Amino acid sequence: MRLTTYTDYALRCLMYLATNRDALVTIQGIADVHGIAKNHLTKVIHQLGILGVVESLRGRNGGLRLGKEPGQINIGALVRSTEPDFYMAECFDPDKGFCVLTSNCRLQGALYQATAAYLAVLDGLTLADLIVKDSGRIKTPTAFKSIPVVVRRAPAKKAQTEATTSRVGAIKKR
């Protein structure tokens, strides 16, 4: 599962606003910190305002702030609101037509379960869970630094398929 850039920007904006609650923040300020174009962020902030999670104050001393407490902003609901769809494969899209493998294929069901599990994890998180204040910096939870990944290699001419288990940044071969 991969989030769109739009959702990534939305999460970054909210996390930045949550860690800078003592002052109003400008779109340009967020854009500068993250190296994102102001025009892109303007669209994201507009939708976050419509959703009620960001409040915009106009005027000379205006700016942005969270519209809700961080503990009230559910990450699963936010991701569902900012992602255009959750089509993991072409067969998920009802507009793409019929797949000849549908009657014998279990991939769609497996991907549906994986997507549901992914969203269930996000449903259990709030914005408050994503931020840890320490000198104004956001820390990555240690649980996310080592994500198990299974890599399957193509078989050599006479060798069997080798499955290796890796962790992000380090691969262990069997």
N, C-alpha and C positions, 0 to 999 in steps of 0.2 A: 504494500500500500504506500502510495506516495501522495503527499499533500501538494496541492497546487501552490504556486508562488503567492497567489492572492491570500490563501489561508495562512501561509507562513508569515506574510506581512501583517495580517490581522493579529496573529498570536504575538508577534514581536511588538506591535504597537501596544497591545494590552499589557504585556509584561513590562514594557518600559514605563507605561503610565502607572502601573501598580508599584513599581520601585521608586517612582518619583512623585509620590502623593502630596508632598509638602509644597509643591508649586505647580502652576499651570504650565503646560508644555505646548510647544507649537509643532505643527506638522513638519516645518522645516527643521526643527531641532531633532525630531525622530529620524527624519530622512538623513540628516548629517551623521548621526550616531551610527546608523545601520548601513549607510552607503546606498540608500534606495532613492530613486527619483521621486521628487515631491508630487508630481502628477499622479503616479501610481498610488501613493499613500493617501492622496486626497480622496480617491474613489473608495479605498478601503475604509478610511475614517468615516466617510459618508454612510456606508452601510452599517458600520458599528454604531453610529448615531441612531440610525433607524431601528436597530435592534435594541437600543436603550443601554448599551454597555459603555458607551462613551458619551460624554456631555461636552458640547462645544459652547464656549462663552465668547461672544463677539465683542468687538470694540478694541480700543487702544491697549488695554491691559488684559485682553482676552487670551484664550488658549483652550487646551483640552485637559480633561480630567476624566477619571472613571465615573460612569453613571451609576454604578452599583458597587457594593463592597466586593473585593476579590473573591471572597468565599461564596458569593451568590452567582458568580459567572461560571457556568458549567462548560467545560471544554468540549465535551461531546456535542452538546447543543450548538455551540459556536461553530465547530467543524462542519456539522450538518448544514448550518446556515450559510457557510461560505464556500463549500464545495459544490460544483455544478452537478455531480453525480458520483456514484460509487461503482461504476462499471469496471470490474476487474478484468474482464475480457469482453470481446465483441458480442458473445452470446448473451450477455446481461442486458444489452441494449435492445428493447423491443422494436425499435425502428430499423434495425439492421437486417431483419428477416430471419429465416429459419436456418438452422445449422443441420447438416446431414448426420452429424454425430450425436445429436440430442438424445436419441433413444438409448444409446450405449455409453454415454458420457457421464462421469461422476465429477468432472472438474468443476462444473458450475456450482454444484452443491458444496464441494470442499471450499471453493473460493468464497461462497456466500457465508459459510460458517466462519472462515478466517476474518472476513470483513465484519461480521457481527461481533466476534471476539475483540477485534481491534477497537470498534466503537464502544463496546462494553467497558473496556479499560478507560477510554476517554470520558465516558459517562460518569465514571467514578472519581474524576478529577475536577477541581475548580482552579481558577486562576491563582488562588492562594497556595495551592499545592505546587504550582510551577515556579514559585519565586521563593528565594531564600535570601534575606537581606544580610549582607556582610560587606561593609564598606561600600554600599551602593552597587555591588556587582551581583549578577545572577549566577548562581553556581549550578552546574549540571549534577543532578542526583547521581550517586555512584552506581545505582542500579542500571542506569542507561549507558555506562561506559563499557560494559562487557555484555554484548548481546550475542547469544549462540547463533551460529549460522551453519547450515549443512551445505557442503559443496560436493557435487558429484562430478567426477571427471569422466571424460569419454574413454572407453576402453582402448588399451593399446592393442596391437595386432593380435597377440595371443594371451593377453592378460585380462583378468576379470575387471569389471567396473570397480573402481576404488572410491569409497566414500570417506571423506575427511570431515572432521569436525573442526571448526575454526571459531575463534573469537575475534571481534573487530580488532585489527592491528596485529594479530598473531595467529598463525596457522599451525595446528598440530597434525602431523601425518601419522597414519597407522601403518 
